């Protein structure tokens, strides 16, 4: 009788199937961690913008300035900008509040002492009365909902254990 020491085709197929399943689980886990890191980075960046701009305004007040200089350009003055126009069409902020929100370009953020810049095809907005920070690109939550305000992102991020991703609209 001939001694068959090789792995049979069925055994080989079972090993391949198990390997593919394990690889799939590993890739899915890695993508989930990557998405979590993206949202945590966005959340941190938005908090940093809020803190730096609060400090910028507080420094002016501490110096005794009677007229405070706000960084950015009012949303109402940039309604024709393509990115702002697209954002405003989503009705995230009511039209009567356009004068309360300022669009921060990269130069404004640098003047505030920030070392970060706007995300590609996006701007940070700030309301200096409430210090609400908005990102025009939005943040896609696991529920599929897209959130724009820092307060909403933080609240939902805690509820969903931060299993979200930054919207990447092409």
Secondary structure, 3 states (H helix, E strand, C coil): CCCCCCCCHHHHHHHHHHHHHHHHHHHHHHHHHHHHHHHHHHHHHHHHHHHHHHHHHHHHHHCCCCCCCCCCEEHHHCCCCHHHHHHHCCCCCCHHHHHHEEEECHHHHHHCCCCCCCCCCCCEEEECCCCEEEEEEEEECCCCCEEEEHHHHHHHHHHCCCCCEECCCC
